[in-house]
Amino acid sequence: NIFKVQSSLIIVLKSFTFPFTSPQVAFLAKPSLILFAISKIKSIAKTTIKDSLKWKVLLALIIYALILGIPSMFDGLGTIEGETGAILGAIGGVLSVIAAVLLMPLSVGLALYMLNVVRYKEDDIGYLFSKFDEFVQIFICKLVTDLQIALGYCLLIVPGIIWQCKYSQLDYVIADNPGIKWDEARKKAASMMDCMKM
């Protein structure tokens, strides 16, 4: 298992053209290598996102953040006294659940937008809303994953953290593989994070 971690670390480092070739040397120098990898990734990001593209990416993130905040707008409806408050609270609860469900394909759309910016320099904000045609598969996949993570947090917290790391790349897997089935997406996301949870 340690050799698998060492091998995966070397593969990552070779993609950054780092001079180490020995798994033992790379494994011993791991903290400095991580700092090197982070600085290399930052420089790649800076060259990828030029000034004109930077504002469009920021706009996409602002749009996503505003839509993400919609469910919290309904939280205060239940604080009104009396029967009206109870009705408004129920309506607010239903609306926040609907908004949370609609955010699922939107987060995959944001992942697709970011992938297209990095790979092809495409900055079409329409990508944010492009994954609603795969709504059922995305909904099932994210619902099962979120329930599993919540269960993990209920059991001693650590399983929840491990499962959250395990499925952290789920949005990118779904975005990168149009039409993928929900169970295949979960398997692929989990395999991407093998030996990467620490």
Beta strands, then each sheet from edge to edge (+ up, - down):
end
